[in-house]
Amino acid sequence: MNLELYQQVALCRDLPEHQLRKGDLVTLIDYVPHPTGDEALTSLNRED
């Protein structure tokens, strides 16, 4: 699934290692290439 940058989305699962919970609203800030060529990582900004 490709999302457009700066799109606001709700998380569909908990990410406790980042203090994020299912349903939190986040904005997609950037795609970061994975160092081994796997799926790109994403940079998110949490809406408080």
GIHU-V681192 format. One record per residue. N is the residue number from 1. SS is DSSP state (~ for helix, > for strand, _ for the rest). PHI is phi as a letter, one per 20 degrees, with the letter a starting at -180 (* if undefined). Layout:
N:SS:PHI ; N:SS:PHI
//
This chain:
1:_:* ; 2:_:d ; 3:_:d ; 4:_:f ; 5:_:f ; 6:_:m ; 7:_:e ; 8:>:e ; 9:>:c ; 10:>:d ; 11:_:f ; 12:_:d ; 13:_:b ; 14:_:f ; 15:>:c ; 16:~:f ; 17:~:f ; 18:~:d ; 19:_:l ; 20:>:d ; 21:_:c ; 22:_:g ; 23:_:n ; 24:_:f ; 25:>:e ; 26:>:c ; 27:>:d ; 28:>:f ; 29:>:e ; 30:>:a ; 31:>:d ; 32:>:d ; 33:_:g ; 34:_:f ; 35:_:f ; 36:_:d ; 37:_:n ; 38:_:f ; 39:_:g ; 40:_:f ; 41:>:e ; 42:>:c ; 43:>:d ; 44:>:d ; 45:>:c ; 46:>:e ; 47:_:e ; 48:_:e
//
